[in-house]
Amino acid sequence: KVMPNVAKVPENDGSSSDPTDPSTNCDPLSIAPQISAIDDGSSTLHSFTAGAGASYQFTPTAGLGSVAQMAPVNAEVLGFIHPVYKLSQFLMSSNANVSISGGDVFLYVAGNFTLSGDTTMTIEADSSLTLLIEGNVSLGTGSNIVTEQPGLTSESMRPSLSIYSSNTTNEGVRIYGNSEIYAAVYAPYTEVSVAGSGELFGAVRAKKLS
């Protein structure tokens, strides 16, 4: 069925690809070197593991809670300098709770970002979380990401949740179980998979969406 009020998406066979044009290039941001450059070796990568009812809070200036305290360091993110938490992995399980508050929070994860087992991540109103992931993203059974203010923040105009992935494996971003998220997802080299009762609202650029 043709919808007369919706413009047709431009077609391109790749013969006229422009690296800076999102309509002809799947990765106009050149995301892999952008993400890998964040880990410049100047600071230690922390391993974040929250389980057994742990509670933690990330703000733009400090990470506080029952898991080890940590602080972000300044790094270039897509052409701008931001305070970034540099992590080797991010794992939530067993009724853990994490809140994002106080403004724009940036997490770089060299390994996997995993939520499972009745966990809840809450992005408070007028705050945002930007994930920069080299490993897999898995939002599994029992996990929830609660966005108090879906859409853009009122000051920085950032999406409440952004996921940038340089992963090149199959199903590098998986939304399973009862996960329901509002997000902008940029994963041009991997599949974004939504299964079970999981739901994704927002925008996606991926190698494949299933």
Protein Blocks (a to p, Z undefined) as FASTA:
>chain_A
ZZfkbccddddehlaccfklmklccblnommlmmmmmmnolaccdddddeehiacdddfk
bccdjbdcdddddddeehiacdddddfbdcdeehiacddehiacddddfbdcddeehiac
dddehiacddddfbdcdddehiacddfbgcjdfklopafbdcddfbfbehkbccehjbdc
ddddddfkbccddehjbdcedddddfbdZZ
